[in-house]
Amino acid sequence: MKDKTKVDPRIIRTRQLIKDAFIDLLQEMDINKITVNRIAERATVNRVTFYLHYRDIQDMMENMALEMGEKLGQIMRDSTPYKSIEETDSVKLLNLLEHIAENAKFYKVVLASTKTPIFTEQLLKIITETITKRREVDSLHIKTDIQKDIIIWYGSSALIGTIVSWLRYDMPYTPQYLAKQLSLLFRIGNKIE
């Protein structure tokens, strides 16, 4: 019996060509100047091929943001057992930063620029969900009397801001070093009395 979930490698390759062409064009010009024709030409496919995969550029961006969200969500939901919650969080953070570093060209364009807020919104959603599930949020709320939603907003915005700045400055620190530094900040924040 044939596996129905397996996608034809040609489809995967064509979609990747289209996405890569879009990212290249975003580096060169304003998003409002990008057309399906330009994407197709850069991807070395025709317009019809583009429309076989996406309704329009917005649909393509939404699909790309969802794919990014799924990948980042997998990283953040990793349920590998570690010695402590702190170690688990540190490993998840390191895995997230390593993934971003490995795909730096993509993330620099979609996160470190103001051209495509759909990607930043997707990342914010994933990080907010992750922070919301942390027990430390309740502890910090009780210790400081700061509202939980404010703690979550602050934590997720600070992390995204750090990642965006790291990308904008061409990742001057390794993912390992940045993860250690952020883990230290989180531990300091949790010790507030």
N, C-alpha and C positions, 0 to 999 in steps of 0.2 A: 504494500500500500504506500502511495506517495505522500510525503509530508506536505500538507497544505500551507503550513506556516513559513516554509522556506521561500524566500524572495529570490527571483532570478538575479544572478550576479550582474547581468547587463543593466537591469533597472537600478540596482544599488550604485553601480559605476556612473550611470548617466545622472542620477540625482546628485552624486558627489561632485561631478563636473559642474553642474548647475550651481550648487551651493558654493563651490570654490570660486567660480566666476563672479558670483554675487559679492563674496567677501573681498575679492580683488578689486572690484569696481567701487565698493564702499571705501576702500583705502584711497582711491583716486578722486572720487567726486561725491557731491552731495546726493543723498538718497533720492531726492526729487528729480534728479537728472538720469537716474538709472531706469532703463526701459527693458522690457522683455527682449527686444531686438538686441540690445547691448549684451545682456546676459547670455542669450543664445549664441551670439557671435563669439563671445569670449570663451564659452564652454564648448565651442565647435559642434553645436547641435543646431537644429532649425527651430523656429518658433513653435511649430506643431509639436515637436518633441517636448518643449517646455510645457505646453498646455496639456500634454498627456499626463504630466506629473503634478502640475499645480494650476489652480484657476487663474491666479495672478501673482504679482510680487508679494502682496500682503499675505496671501495664502501660503506662499513659500516661506516667508518669515515666521508665520505662526507655526508651521510645521517644524522649522528649524528650532524655534524656541521650545516647542514641546519635546523634541528629541533631546535638546540640551537639558531640559528639566528632568526628563526621565533618567538620563545618565547621572546628573548631579544628585537626583533623588536616590538612585541606587547606591551611590557612594555614601550619602548621609544616613541611609537606612541600614547599612551593613550591620548585620547582627552577630558578627564574629565575637565570641566571648573573650574579654580581656580581664586583667587582674582587678581593675577598678573603673569607675565611671570616668575619672579623669584620663586614664590611659585610653579608654574607648574614644572619648572626645578628641584626644590628641591624634590618634590614628586616623579617625574620620577627617579631621581637619587637614592632616598631612596628605591623605589620599585626595582630598578635594584640591589642594594646592598643586599637587603633582599632576593631576589631570589638567588643571588650568595651564600649568607650565608646558605640558606636552602638546597642548592645543593653543599655544600662545597667540598665534596669528589670528585665529578665530576670535578668541576672547578679547584680545586687544581691540579689535574692530567693533565687536558687539557690546562690550561692557565699558571699555575705556573711552568711548566716544558718546556724544549725546545724540547721535544719528538714529539709534535703534533702541528706544526705551523698552520695547517688548521683551528683550532679553534680560535687562536689569530687573524688570518686574517679575520675571520667572524665577530668577535667582533669589530675589527678595522673598518670594513666596516659599521657596524651599528652605531657606535659612530661617525664616520666621517659624515655619512648622517645626524645624529641628530644635530651635531654642525654646519654643512653647512646651515641648515634651520634657525638657530638662527639669529635674527636681530642684536644682539650684535656684531656679526662678522663684519658686515658692519660698525657699529659705531666705533669699535676698529680700523678697517682698515683706516677709515677717520681720526680719532684722532691721530694715530701713524704713518701713512704712511707705515705700515707693510702690505705686500701682503696678500690677503685673504687666499690663499692656504697655506701659511706658518702658519697663525693663526690656521687654521683648522688642519694641521698636528701636530702642537705643542699641541693644546688642546686635540686632540684625543689620541696622544701618551702619554701625561701626565696622562690622566685619566686611560688608560689601564695600564700604568706603576704603578700607585697607586694601582689599583685593584690587579695586579699581586703581588706586594710587600705585600699588605694586606693579600693575601692568603698564600704567602710564610712564613710570620711571624705568621701564624695560627690565623689570624683575631683578633689582640689584641684590636681592637676597635669594638664597636657594629656598625651595619649598620647605625643606627640613628646618632651616634656621627660622623662617617666618612662622612656621607652625609652633616651634618652641617658644618664640617670643609671644605669640598670641596666647598660648597655653599659660604662660606666666601671668599675662594680663588677666586672663579669666580667673586664675587662682587668687590673685590679689583682689579682684572684684568680689569673689565669694567669701573672702575673709573680713569684709567690712563689718564692723561691729557697731 
